[in-house]
Amino acid sequence: MKLLVFDISGKFAHFRKYYTNSSSTTYEVIPRTTLMGILAAMLGYPRDSYYDRLNSENLNITCKKMTETYKMFQTLNYIKGTSDTNLIKQKEHTQIPFQVLTGKDGVKYRIYVNIKDEKVMEELIYRVKNNKFEYSPTFGTANFNTRVDYVGEFIADKISNEEHIKLEVPVPEKYIKKLKLGGGITKEKMIKDFDKSRKAISVVDYIISKDTEFKIEDGVDIYRIKEINENIVFM
């Protein structure tokens, strides 16, 4: 399988957990739906136009966190929009806790992409290599700017799942047969696909760990990128 690999980094990030209400808490890794949005920005797709084009049937994608991070809360003033009139003539505001992801070295992820449409794949490769994007990709909100660095194009080979394998990307919990713990693990519930109205079609529990080795269920495709010595499964 042909993969495009690139790094994306910034000072701050916010990837809102879809099930939060008044408080805006953040994931530590980029959800698949946000990854879709990053690619859509690069390619210039209009808002809400790409959900079918970049769904899990047409796009293989995952990411790995490259820096140590921590979370902090800020308080934001939002318009208290209880009606259309309140949005036009703002009378009241409400304060919302807003969680920000950052770190000593900022926030950085490695993204692995395979788009089944070869023309779209080649266009994305060109744009990433030359840093020519229709819209600048951001880390969750418009003011969290990012830098994109091309890593390379690689042929990823399927590998056997007979042994425990180190995986630093999010692993769907249903894929896991056994774990060989080497450090802490995080479990996150994220949307995998949604429809044109942004309603969740598929929600998946992911296990994320830097030093853990995974024994994966039969039938799940695991890929190895020899040139950069990394193993992945797709989100």
TINUSE-448979 format. One line per field, with one value per residue: x negated, y negated, z of N, C-alpha, C in turn; residue in one letter; residue number from 1. Coordinates in steps of 0.05 Angstrom, whole numbers. Layout:
# residues N
n.X = c(X  ...) $
n.Y = c(Y  ...) $
n.Z = c(Z  ...) $
ca.X = c(X  ...) $
ca.Y = c(Y  ...) $
ca.Z = c(Z  ...) $
c.X = c(X  ...) $
c.Y = c(Y  ...) $
c.Z = c(Z  ...) $
resn = c(A  ...) $
resi = c(NUM  ...) $
***
This chain:
# residues 235
n.X = c(-17  -11  -35  -28  -67  -69  -90  -56  -52  -46  -36  7  66  133  178  239  277  329  373  376  408  423  370  311  272  210  184  122  98  106  172  204  243  227  177  196  218  171  144  184  182  130  138  178  232  301  335  369  374  345  351  369  332  284  291  286  286  262  215  156  127  86  54  -3  -25  -78  -104  -113  -58  -14  47  87  134  172  215  269  308  371  424  489  533  595  635  650  650  617  568  560  566  528  538  525  470  437  393  346  310  250  209  140  89  20  -52  -121  -153  -115  -60  -58  -47  -50  -26  7  26  70  104  157  173  133  119  133  100  49  53  55  5  -29  -13  -28  -84  -100  -79  -31  29  100  131  104  85  108  102  154  181  192  151  107  54  15  -45  -68  -106  -136  -148  -154  -141  -119  -120  -79  -81  -41  -41  -53  -7  -21  -56  -68  -63  -93  -55  -43  -2  69  107  161  203  231  198  159  126  90  50  -15  -39  -77  -78  -37  32  84  153  198  260  283  310  315  337  383  448  477  501  469  478  462  442  411  379  320  281  216  150  92  23  -45  -87  -69  -58  -20  23  56  122  141  146  144  113  45  -7  -75  -125  -183  -226  -223  -217  -167  -104  -35  36  99  144) $
n.Y = c(24  -44  -99  -166  -204  -252  -306  -345  -405  -450  -504  -503  -462  -439  -389  -376  -336  -296  -284  -319  -371  -429  -442  -446  -397  -364  -316  -277  -258  -266  -262  -218  -244  -297  -293  -282  -333  -364  -345  -359  -415  -425  -407  -440  -430  -448  -465  -413  -382  -338  -290  -239  -230  -226  -185  -124  -83  -104  -129  -114  -126  -149  -170  -192  -213  -258  -288  -303  -323  -368  -387  -445  -490  -543  -601  -619  -672  -663  -678  -681  -649  -641  -648  -667  -722  -737  -723  -761  -811  -817  -806  -779  -741  -678  -640  -592  -534  -517  -471  -466  -437  -430  -436  -432  -430  -444  -419  -360  -317  -256  -238  -189  -170  -142  -149  -123  -141  -153  -200  -241  -227  -237  -291  -309  -293  -326  -377  -374  -364  -412  -451  -477  -497  -500  -519  -538  -487  -474  -465  -445  -493  -557  -593  -564  -554  -515  -478  -443  -387  -350  -281  -233  -187  -122  -51  -11  50  108  142  200  220  252  245  203  134  70  12  -54  -85  -103  -47  -9  16  64  92  115  170  186  153  127  94  35  -14  -71  -70  -98  -105  -123  -148  -158  -190  -156  -158  -205  -231  -274  -313  -317  -279  -224  -164  -120  -101  -91  -56  -71  -49  -77  -81  -91  -56  -4  64  98  153  171  183  236  225  170  116  101  56  46  -3  -3  -39  -80  -52  -38  -14  -7  -11  -27  -80) $
n.Z = c(0  -17  18  42  84  134  178  227  262  319  366  402  413  403  407  407  451  430  461  503  541  568  583  545  531  511  465  466  421  349  327  280  248  251  226  175  164  164  118  81  84  64  11  -6  -2  5  67  101  55  45  72  54  13  40  76  117  79  35  51  83  144  198  259  298  361  373  411  481  520  556  590  597  627  600  606  568  539  515  469  496  466  464  430  361  359  402  381  342  368  418  485  532  560  567  608  589  605  572  545  533  493  499  501  523  478  442  402  365  311  274  211  173  110  63  5  -32  -83  -135  -162  -127  -85  -108  -116  -63  -44  -76  -57  -2  -6  -29  4  -10  1  -3  40  102  146  212  284  306  323  291  304  320  292  245  225  169  151  102  102  72  17  19  11  45  78  90  152  194  246  287  330  388  376  370  372  362  347  350  369  351  401  394  360  390  418  459  508  520  569  571  592  610  590  548  540  491  466  403  344  284  231  201  180  129  159  202  240  281  251  261  320  357  405  424  439  465  468  483  493  494  473  425  414  359  334  288  218  217  186  190  182  161  158  131  121  159  204  230  254  237  247  216  234) $
ca.X = c(0  -26  -28  -40  -72  -78  -87  -42  -59  -37  -41  30  86  158  194  261  290  356  394  376  430  415  341  298  247  196  169  93  91  125  193  205  259  210  158  210  220  145  140  203  171  108  147  196  260  319  345  391  377  325  355  370  308  262  300  268  285  245  191  142  112  81  33  -19  -34  -107  -114  -100  -40  2  72  93  161  177  244  276  334  387  450  510  552  619  654  637  647  594  544  557  562  518  544  511  449  433  365  344  283  239  184  120  67  -5  -75  -146  -161  -91  -45  -67  -36  -57  -1  3  49  74  130  161  174  105  115  134  75  26  56  48  -24  -40  -8  -44  -112  -105  -65  -12  55  122  135  84  96  105  105  180  194  180  127  85  40  -3  -66  -67  -132  -135  -167  -160  -122  -129  -104  -75  -76  -26  -58  -39  3  -25  -71  -61  -75  -91  -39  -41  21  93  115  189  203  241  176  138  128  75  32  -40  -42  -104  -74  -9  50  107  176  214  283  282  326  300  350  409  463  475  510  449  488  444  450  395  363  301  263  188  130  69  1  -71  -107  -55  -58  7  29  80  140  138  162  139  89  24  -27  -101  -139  -211  -244  -222  -215  -142  -81  -10  63  114  166) $
ca.Y = c(0  -69  -118  -192  -209  -280  -315  -370  -414  -476  -511  -494  -446  -432  -370  -374  -310  -301  -279  -339  -390  -457  -444  -436  -382  -357  -291  -280  -252  -278  -244  -213  -264  -321  -287  -287  -361  -375  -339  -375  -442  -424  -403  -461  -421  -465  -454  -393  -371  -316  -268  -214  -228  -219  -166  -102  -66  -117  -140  -101  -147  -148  -190  -185  -237  -258  -304  -302  -345  -370  -401  -467  -502  -572  -607  -636  -684  -657  -691  -665  -650  -625  -652  -681  -751  -739  -721  -786  -832  -802  -818  -765  -722  -656  -632  -563  -523  -509  -457  -469  -418  -443  -423  -447  -431  -447  -395  -350  -290  -244  -229  -168  -173  -129  -155  -103  -155  -159  -228  -257  -221  -251  -320  -314  -291  -351  -399  -370  -368  -440  -468  -494  -488  -519  -531  -529  -469  -483  -444  -444  -519  -573  -608  -546  -550  -491  -475  -417  -379  -326  -261  -217  -169  -96  -27  3  79  122  160  220  212  275  236  177  113  43  -6  -80  -98  -93  -20  -3  36  90  106  124  196  185  130  130  67  23  -41  -77  -70  -116  -96  -146  -142  -178  -185  -147  -170  -217  -236  -302  -331  -313  -259  -201  -139  -100  -110  -70  -59  -68  -46  -92  -77  -95  -34  22  82  108  177  162  204  246  211  141  109  86  48  37  -22  4  -62  -96  -32  -42  3  -22  -2  -51  -87) $
ca.Z = c(0  -18  40  46  113  139  206  230  289  327  394  418  399  417  392  425  454  418  481  524  540  573  583  520  537  487  461  464  393  330  319  251  234  249  205  150  161  157  90  65  83  45  -16  -14  -3  22  92  100  28  40  91  39  -2  58  98  121  56  15  62  105  157  226  268  322  376  372  433  507  522  580  585  615  622  598  607  545  539  491  468  506  445  469  407  338  366  419  365  327  388  442  511  553  554  587  609  584  608  547  551  511  493  492  513  523  450  426  397  339  304  247  198  153  93  37  -7  -53  -108  -140  -170  -103  -71  -121  -111  -35  -43  -88  -39  22  -13  -36  23  -25  10  -8  66  121  166  240  305  320  321  270  312  327  266  244  205  157  141  86  111  49  6  24  7  71  74  111  168  210  273  305  353  399  358  381  357  376  336  363  361  359  422  383  345  408  430  484  512  536  578  575  603  613  566  548  524  481  449  381  320  261  208  206  156  119  180  224  260  282  239  274  343  363  428  416  459  457  487  469  498  497  450  420  398  344  324  261  198  218  170  203  162  170  140  137  120  184  226  245  249  241  238  210  252) $
c.X = c(-17  -16  -42  -43  -82  -74  -73  -45  -48  -42  -18  49  111  174  217  273  320  378  394  399  420  385  329  272  236  184  139  83  113  146  194  221  244  188  171  212  193  139  158  193  149  117  168  225  277  328  368  394  361  330  357  344  284  270  281  267  266  219  181  124  108  60  20  -28  -64  -120  -100  -83  -27  27  75  120  158  207  250  304  349  413  471  534  576  640  638  632  622  568  538  551  554  524  529  489  448  404  363  315  274  212  165  98  42  -28  -100  -156  -137  -76  -51  -56  -48  -32  -8  28  48  102  134  163  146  100  115  109  51  28  47  17  -38  -37  -25  -74  -119  -92  -47  16  76  129  114  96  90  109  132  195  179  154  104  71  20  -25  -65  -94  -129  -156  -174  -137  -134  -109  -103  -67  -60  -45  -41  -30  -2  -39  -59  -77  -72  -76  -35  -17  46  102  143  189  212  220  158  145  115  58  8  -47  -71  -102  -44  7  73  128  193  237  285  301  308  311  375  422  462  485  492  459  470  456  436  378  346  286  235  171  104  47  -25  -88  -94  -57  -31  6  56  96  134  156  158  112  70  3  -53  -114  -169  -229  -245  -217  -190  -121  -55  14  79  137  193) $
c.Y = c(-25  -88  -144  -196  -238  -286  -342  -380  -443  -480  -500  -478  -443  -414  -362  -346  -313  -298  -299  -359  -419  -461  -432  -423  -371  -329  -297  -273  -263  -257  -240  -234  -290  -317  -291  -317  -374  -370  -356  -404  -444  -423  -423  -452  -439  -450  -435  -379  -345  -291  -241  -209  -218  -200  -142  -82  -78  -127  -123  -122  -140  -168  -180  -211  -236  -273  -298  -327  -346  -388  -423  -479  -532  -576  -626  -648  -678  -673  -671  -667  -632  -628  -666  -710  -755  -738  -747  -809  -818  -818  -805  -747  -700  -647  -601  -555  -510  -497  -459  -448  -432  -426  -440  -450  -434  -421  -385  -322  -281  -232  -211  -167  -155  -135  -137  -116  -165  -188  -246  -252  -236  -281  -326  -313  -316  -374  -397  -375  -397  -460  -488  -484  -509  -534  -521  -511  -479  -460  -448  -470  -537  -587  -591  -537  -526  -495  -447  -411  -351  -306  -243  -201  -141  -74  -12  32  90  140  179  209  234  266  210  155  86  25  -31  -96  -89  -66  -15  20  64  106  121  151  197  160  138  102  58  -4  -46  -75  -89  -104  -120  -136  -165  -170  -177  -159  -184  -225  -266  -322  -330  -296  -234  -176  -116  -112  -86  -77  -53  -65  -60  -89  -79  -70  -6  38  95  134  172  186  212  230  181  135  92  80  39  19  -18  -20  -78  -78  -36  -22  -12  -4  -28  -55  -80) $
c.Z = c(0  3  36  76  116  169  206  259  294  356  412  400  416  399  410  426  448  439  504  520  544  573  558  527  511  488  461  436  375  323  289  236  232  228  178  144  153  128  72  63  63  16  -25  -16  14  47  87  73  25  57  77  25  15  81  98  98  35  24  85  118  187  233  293  335  379  395  459  511  550  573  605  607  620  600  585  549  513  492  479  486  449  448  385  344  383  403  349  346  414  467  534  542  575  586  608  588  581  551  527  515  484  505  511  494  431  423  368  335  277  236  175  136  69  27  -31  -81  -114  -148  -146  -86  -82  -116  -82  -32  -53  -68  -13  16  -17  -17  9  -18  3  18  85  142  194  259  320  320  302  278  321  301  268  223  195  144  127  97  88  39  8  16  33  66  97  126  185  237  293  331  364  383  372  362  373  365  352  352  369  379  412  368  364  421  457  484  528  545  581  587  606  587  570  531  516  463  428  359  298  235  216  179  149  140  205  246  258  270  254  296  353  388  419  441  449  477  471  471  500  471  449  405  385  334  295  242  198  204  187  182  175  149  147  139  145  208  243  235  254  235  234  230  239) $
resn = c(M  K  L  L  V  F  D  I  S  G  K  F  A  H  F  R  K  Y  Y  T  N  S  S  S  T  T  Y  E  V  I  P  R  T  T  L  M  G  I  L  A  A  M  L  G  Y  P  R  D  S  Y  Y  D  R  L  N  S  E  N  L  N  I  T  C  K  K  M  T  E  T  Y  K  M  F  Q  T  L  N  Y  I  K  G  T  S  D  T  N  L  I  K  Q  K  E  H  T  Q  I  P  F  Q  V  L  T  G  K  D  G  V  K  Y  R  I  Y  V  N  I  K  D  E  K  V  M  E  E  L  I  Y  R  V  K  N  N  K  F  E  Y  S  P  T  F  G  T  A  N  F  N  T  R  V  D  Y  V  G  E  F  I  A  D  K  I  S  N  E  E  H  I  K  L  E  V  P  V  P  E  K  Y  I  K  K  L  K  L  G  G  G  I  T  K  E  K  M  I  K  D  F  D  K  S  R  K  A  I  S  V  V  D  Y  I  I  S  K  D  T  E  F  K  I  E  D  G  V  D  I  Y  R  I  K  E  I  N  E  N  I  V  F  M) $
resi = c(1  2  3  4  5  6  7  8  9  10  11  12  13  14  15  16  17  18  19  20  21  22  23  24  25  26  27  28  29  30  31  32  33  34  35  36  37  38  39  40  41  42  43  44  45  46  47  48  49  50  51  52  53  54  55  56  57  58  59  60  61  62  63  64  65  66  67  68  69  70  71  72  73  74  75  76  77  78  79  80  81  82  83  84  85  86  87  88  89  90  91  92  93  94  95  96  97  98  99  100  101  102  103  104  105  106  107  108  109  110  111  112  113  114  115  116  117  118  119  120  121  122  123  124  125  126  127  128  129  130  131  132  133  134  135  136  137  138  139  140  141  142  143  144  145  146  147  148  149  150  151  152  153  154  155  156  157  158  159  160  161  162  163  164  165  166  167  168  169  170  171  172  173  174  175  176  177  178  179  180  181  182  183  184  185  186  187  188  189  190  191  192  193  194  195  196  197  198  199  200  201  202  203  204  205  206  207  208  209  210  211  212  213  214  215  216  217  218  219  220  221  222  223  224  225  226  227  228  229  230  231  232  233  234  235) $
***
